[in-house]
């Protein structure tokens, strides 16, 4: 059944990632998307120095206006934050949503490939640590899990450190060999581990994390358990990569 999803994250001038990518996927599945930027960013951070405009005041004013107009949502997703000050504000928004029974997913946009993204500061890491404590589900990749915990232990230990009553999915984990990847986590609602394996597709593919989050939300809204939702999301991301590769090979 179509739902309304509120996305709070970065809006880019160049690059179809973040809330732009998630909106496309969720709307294609029939959901209404309410989208508010936590920041306006000139381009994807991998390109180097970027212009970033914090939009906290606008975000709060819009939410107050929507509340007066009785504009509501069923699921809250939070991504990029500009720092600890904004994260503190977003934590209050998350708490208000959860108090009304609305699930809150936090995708801690901090880094990948063993290092922080360009221009991501320690203050942003601290902010994400705080915000993750106010979520029902967090979806860090392996690099972000290490940044949030300050540890580089095994994935099982990272899940325990990040858990604390919430569900966790750590993406980009190693599988049994180099040809396999894994999503490892903990489903707090069912008190059960999550272990999803998939075949790795060589290369770097932009926007896959955003697509994963959007399909994950769609599956959860349909009533799927967390492990099944993660499996569906990983399969759809792989299918999208293969379709793009096939189109490119035909050019």
Beta strands, then each sheet from edge to edge (+ up, - down):
strand 1: 4-14
strand 2: 32-43
strand 3: 52-54
strand 4: 75-78
strand 5: 103-106
strand 6: 111-112
strand 7: 115-116
strand 8: 137-138
strand 9: 167-174
strand 10: 180-187
strand 11: 192-199
sheet 1: 3+ 2- 1- 4- 5- 8- 9- 10+ 11-
sheet 2: 6+ 7-
end
